[in-house]
Amino acid sequence: MKPPSYLWQMWIIICFLSLIPQNKTFSMQSLINAFQQVIDATLIKVRNGPHNIQGEGVSAALKGYIDQLVRLKVLKEWDNERYEKLYQPEVHQQVEQCTKNDHEILGKLV
């Protein structure tokens, strides 16, 4: 059974971004390298497909999610390869709060 696709997005929020101090920058390459370690450790399995040739699909997916975090003002883009963390998103444990937050975020992205 494959893990849900949102797990890699939560990995970015909980494991990667939590290590970056607020108002500090990181490179897209550092995110790709860290995520590759997660893949190599088989914690997350990458789907095989025509867009996943030599990790291109992984890089595009990570970039797409980072672009969403920029739109949500979690990150600030300095250039195509460097991002500043503006704040650390909270992860709520209560389903009702998660559902409310999801609706608010969808409203911002549409």
N, C-alpha and C positions, 0 to 999 in steps of 0.2 A: 504494500500500500504506500503510495506517495504521500508525503506530508503536504498540507495545504500550502498554496502558493503565497499566502501572505506571510509565511514564516520568515522569508528572507527580508521582507520589509521591516518586520519587527526586529530582526537581528540588527539592521542598520540603526534603528532608534535605540534599542536597549543595549546592545553590545558595542557598536562602533561609535555612535554619537556621544554616548555617555562618557567615553574616554577623552573626548575633545572638550577642553575648557570653553566656557562661553566667551564669545568675541575673539576666539582663536580660529585660524584657518587650517584647512586640510586640502590635500589635492585629490583629484578624482583617481589618480593612479594609486594613492595610498588606500583608498576605499577598495579598488579593484584587487590590489594585492592582499588586503585583509580578507576579502570575501573569497579569494582563491584558496586561502588557508582553510576556510570553513568547508569549501567544496572538497579539498584534498583530504580533510579529516572525515569526509562522508557524513558530516552533520546535516548538510543540505544536498539533495540530489538535483542536478541540472537536467531538465528535460532535453531529450534529443530531438532535433528538428532541423529544418533547412536553414534557419536563421542562427543557429548555434555553432557555426563553423569557427573553430579556433577561438572560442570564447566571445565572439562578436555579439552574440545574442545576450550573453551575460552582461557585457559592458553596456550595451544599449538599454537593457532593463534597469541596470543600476543608474545610468544617466537619466532615464525617464523618471525614476522615482526621486532622484535628487532634484530634478526640475520641478516636480510637484512640491517638494519641501521648500524650494525657493518661492514658488507661487503662494505657499501658505505662510511665508515669512519666518520659517524655522531657520532657514539658511539665507545668506546673501551671496550672490554670485559675483566674484571679482573678475573672473575671466572664464574661459571654457574649461579650465583645469583646476581652479582654486575657489574654495567656498569658505565663508565665515559662518560659524555656528552662532545664531542669535539667541537661542534659548533651547533648553532640553524639554521636549514634549513629555507630558505625564502619561503614564499608562494606567488606566483605571481598572479596578478589579470587578466593579459592579456592572452587570450587564446593562442596566437602565442608563447609567452614565455613559457607557461605551456607545450605546445606540444613539443617544442624544448628541454626543460628540461627532459620531459618524455623519449624522444628518447635517450638522453645522459645517463640517469640512466639505461635504459634497456640495453644499450651497456655495461655498467659496470657490470651488473648482469649476463650477458650471458657468 
